[in-house]
């Protein structure tokens, strides 16, 4: 999951999810993302993180993996 990757990068820089103030999420399928979104919000909430968010649906991603 992308949030796992983000958390690892933050940890290596001596930060945590609670330090996030803004997130932009790009997806090719909003409906699919919405089904997992609740878990993301819960995880951020547990980290005392409530960043401003932008969600964008795009036709494709430059690096799909």
Residue frames relative to the residue before (quaternion, step in Angstrom):
aa qw qx qy qz dx dy dz
X 1.0000 0.0000 0.0000 0.0000 0.00 0.00 0.00
X 0.5796 -0.6178 0.4134 0.3340 3.56 -1.03 0.80
X 0.6238 0.5465 -0.3490 0.4363 3.59 1.05 -0.67
X 0.5941 0.5452 -0.3574 0.4713 3.60 1.11 -0.60
X 0.6592 0.5051 -0.3004 0.4691 3.57 0.94 -0.91
X 0.6478 0.5171 -0.3115 0.4646 3.56 0.94 -0.88
X 0.6629 0.5114 -0.3084 0.4517 3.56 0.90 -0.91
X 0.6404 0.5230 -0.3188 0.4634 3.60 1.03 -0.76
X 0.6506 0.5009 -0.3136 0.4769 3.60 0.94 -0.86
X 0.6511 0.5113 -0.3150 0.4641 3.58 0.94 -0.85
X 0.6470 0.5339 -0.3153 0.4437 3.57 0.94 -0.91
X 0.6626 0.5095 -0.3017 0.4585 3.59 0.96 -0.87
X 0.7050 0.4074 -0.2485 0.5246 3.59 1.21 -0.48
X 0.5017 -0.6800 0.3912 0.3646 3.59 1.31 0.30
X 0.5284 0.5558 -0.4430 0.4643 3.54 1.03 0.93
X 0.2077 -0.7564 0.5975 0.1662 3.56 -1.31 0.01
X 0.7301 -0.4031 0.2991 0.4637 3.56 -1.28 0.03
X 0.6195 0.5697 -0.3483 0.4128 3.60 1.05 -0.65
X 0.6329 0.5382 -0.3298 0.4483 3.61 1.24 -0.29
X 0.5200 0.6394 -0.4179 0.3822 3.60 1.23 -0.17
X 0.1246 -0.8008 0.5828 0.0604 3.58 -0.91 0.92
X 0.7963 0.0952 -0.0485 0.5954 3.60 1.22 -0.39
X 0.0370 -0.7844 0.6191 0.0091 3.56 -1.04 0.83
X 0.1004 -0.7447 0.6556 0.0742 3.55 -1.12 0.77
X 0.1205 -0.8006 0.5866 0.0230 3.54 -0.73 1.11
X 0.1262 -0.7678 0.6263 0.0494 3.55 -0.85 1.06
X 0.0608 0.7966 -0.5979 0.0656 3.57 -0.92 0.91
X 0.3812 -0.7002 0.5475 0.2544 3.54 -1.21 0.46
X 0.7760 0.1972 -0.1222 0.5865 3.59 1.27 -0.10
X 0.2642 -0.7986 0.5222 0.1407 3.58 -0.06 1.30
X 0.6314 0.5483 -0.3462 0.4253 3.60 0.92 -0.81
X 0.6558 0.4993 -0.3030 0.4783 3.57 0.97 -0.83
X 0.6534 0.5163 -0.3064 0.4611 3.57 0.99 -0.86
X 0.6262 0.5588 -0.3428 0.4219 3.58 0.91 -0.87
X 0.6390 0.5385 -0.3366 0.4341 3.60 0.99 -0.72
X 0.7294 0.3771 -0.2260 0.5241 3.61 1.14 -0.55
X 0.4792 0.7179 -0.4137 0.2896 3.58 1.25 -0.34
X 0.6201 0.5619 -0.3508 0.4203 3.60 0.97 -0.81
X 0.6424 0.5127 -0.3230 0.4691 3.60 0.98 -0.81
X 0.6366 0.5290 -0.3241 0.4581 3.59 1.02 -0.79
X 0.6646 0.5006 -0.2989 0.4673 3.57 0.91 -0.94
X 0.6355 0.5203 -0.3268 0.4676 3.60 0.97 -0.81
X 0.6671 0.5054 -0.2987 0.4586 3.57 0.90 -0.92
X 0.6569 0.4876 -0.3071 0.4862 3.58 0.96 -0.81
X 0.6320 0.5437 -0.3218 0.4489 3.57 1.01 -0.80
X 0.6447 0.5160 -0.3136 0.4687 3.58 0.98 -0.83
X 0.6874 0.4472 -0.2671 0.5062 3.58 1.16 -0.60
X 0.4357 -0.7044 0.4426 0.3436 3.60 1.33 0.13
X 0.4679 0.6592 -0.4257 0.4066 3.53 1.05 0.91
X 0.1131 0.7800 -0.6100 0.0823 3.59 -0.78 1.00
X 0.0058 -0.8550 0.5180 -0.0267 3.56 0.52 1.21
X 0.5450 -0.5229 0.5144 0.4061 3.52 -1.31 0.28
X 0.0961 -0.8235 0.5587 0.0217 3.60 -0.90 0.89
X 0.1156 -0.7305 0.6678 0.0834 3.48 -1.32 0.61
X 0.1159 -0.7779 0.6160 0.0455 3.56 -0.93 0.94
X 0.0244 -0.8080 0.5876 -0.0359 3.56 -0.72 1.12
X 0.2137 -0.7390 0.6227 0.1429 3.55 -0.97 0.90
X 0.0830 -0.7982 0.5966 0.0008 3.55 -0.85 1.05
X 0.6281 -0.5469 0.3952 0.3876 3.57 -1.25 0.34
X 0.7791 -0.1369 0.1041 0.6028 3.56 1.02 -0.80
X 0.4055 -0.6819 0.5543 0.2517 3.53 -1.30 0.39
X 0.5570 -0.6315 0.4077 0.3531 3.62 -1.00 0.67
X 0.7729 0.1403 -0.0728 0.6145 3.59 1.13 -0.69
X 0.2174 -0.8556 0.4531 0.1240 3.60 0.32 1.24
X 0.6705 0.4572 -0.3319 0.4809 3.63 1.03 -0.46
